[in-house]
Amino acid sequence: MIDTLTALMGGFAAAVSPVNLAWALIGCFIGTAIGVLPGIGPALTVAMLLPITAKVDPSSALIMFAGVYYGAMFGGSTTSILMNTPGESATMVTAMEGNAMARSGRAGPALATAAIGSFVAGTIATLLLTLFAPLLAGFALNFGPAEYFMIMALAFTTVSAVIGQSVLKGMTSLFIGLGIGLIGIDAVSGTTRYTLGVPELFDGIDVVVVAVGLFAVGEALYGVIYRGADATMNRMSSTHMSRADWRRSMPAWLRGTLIGFPFGLIPAGGAEIPTFLSYAAEKKLSKHRDEFSPNGGPGAIEGVAGPEAANNATVTAALAPLLTLGIPTSATTAILLAAFQNYNLQPGPALMQTSGPLVWTLIASLYIGNVMLLVLNLPLVGLWVRVLRIPTPLLYGGIVIFSTLGAYSLRQSTFDLMLLGIIGLMGLAMRRYGFPVAPVIVGMILGPMAEKQLRNALSISQGDWSVFVTRPLSLALLCVMVAVLVIPRFIRRRAGALPSR
């Protein structure tokens, strides 16, 4: 422990140099900006910056890349809350409750709890990363295909059962997403599936197009047709969190951190799974369930605080397997692995011995970056909230234009714009008839991954399905999944059978 603290202090001494502080600020600023823009993720940005930083000192470049990485998660919550347009796929859950709060005049507290929650989770996760990274990353190696599949199945059942007022409608939305996720070339056999012979579908449908279409375009169309010039979009109350907001947010921040951090250690689908699980946990545990938007409420602050904390804890934890094992657990950490290799550095067990000062400088910069992001984002809450003063028709029009630019920027394809319109109409219909849109995204993102892990598990076990119950971790996850589905129904039936007094 003493050696760790000594090494961390040495990292801080290097990280607070004027040059490294400047690179950290640049990275945080760029990350926040790309988080706001849908379609331009941190992986793409880091990849574009790799050639530019070839002559930069390795520690400075990696500090900037880390700033871009977790800064994007901060920025992604802004447009999710104000415009219902997720800047990142991991902020889709934030859009559900955050935008409902904005429409109810509480955009300020939503933005504040997102910023503070990101800071709290990022700081706690960085502390855990400092103390337990090698141990936790080693435990993650115990996960095989069976465990990964059960994690994703747990995400399927949890999200479908909790989001929305009807489990049947939630499952229907999930299967729509699974169907969309299967479009394209099968990774195992190499054959095309459900492409209808359209070459543009051979690579599948980009998740950003679906997310922006369902959330942003669908919301704008629904607002124009069914809300009209809704005055509540422009009404603004306090830009600060009240004492009640603090009391409700603090436990959610801690729960979100505890849910998100373990998921960063394993390649189980990035930050999407923990954010959805955090949202499900907050909806189950909250004493204000009637405020959640799927229940027709004005938006619950726990539904923003928990997922945002889970999101940032996952992002920070993903650096543990990268640094200690050389295993990237997301697209962005894969690009970061390439950045290390550009400087002739090989992440893994020997990295701490061969390049210890660089690693500890990078870890120290995470603490500094979290403070920078809070300082950058919290004072801007009042400025961002002014967006809601824009007249509603203009705001909806801006959302559609913003969404169109984001979708087109992915592949510069007019076909993606056609898909965006079709998916937007589907989002309109789903809102009109009460189908939750979030399970569609869950199914689309995790469906192909779950299929791959299922095939791998059955291939290793030679077709023996008992592999999912003979492995302890897989069996434990299966029991949790069954409990999620069965226990709430048992409680409701028992409550209904009790005589009223």
Secondary structure, DSSP 4 states (H G I P E B T S, - for coil): -HHHHHHHHHHHHHHTSHHHHHHHHHHHHHHHHHHHSTT--HHHHHHHHTTTTTTS-HHHHHHHHHHHHHHHHHHHHHHHHHHS--SSGGGHHHHHHHHHHHHTT-HHHHHHHHHHHHHHHHHHHHHHHHHHHHHHHHHHTT--HHHHHHHHHHHHHHHHHHSSS-HHHHHHHHHHHHHHHT-EE-TTT--EES-TT-GGGTT---HHHHHIIIIIIHHHHHIIIII-S-GGGT----SS--HHHHHHHHHHHHHHHHHHHHHHTS-SSTTHHHHHHHHHHHHHH-S-GGGSGGGT-S--THHHHHHHHHHHHHHHHTHHHHHHH----SHHHHHHHHHHHHTT---STTHHHHSHHHHHHHHHHHHHHHHHHHHHHGGGHHHHHGGGGS-HHHHHHHHHHHHHHHHHHHH--HHHHHHHHHHHHHHHHHHHTT--SHHHHHHHHHHHHHHHHHHHHHHHTTT-TTHHHHSHHHHHHHHHHHHHHHHHHHHHHHHHHSPP-
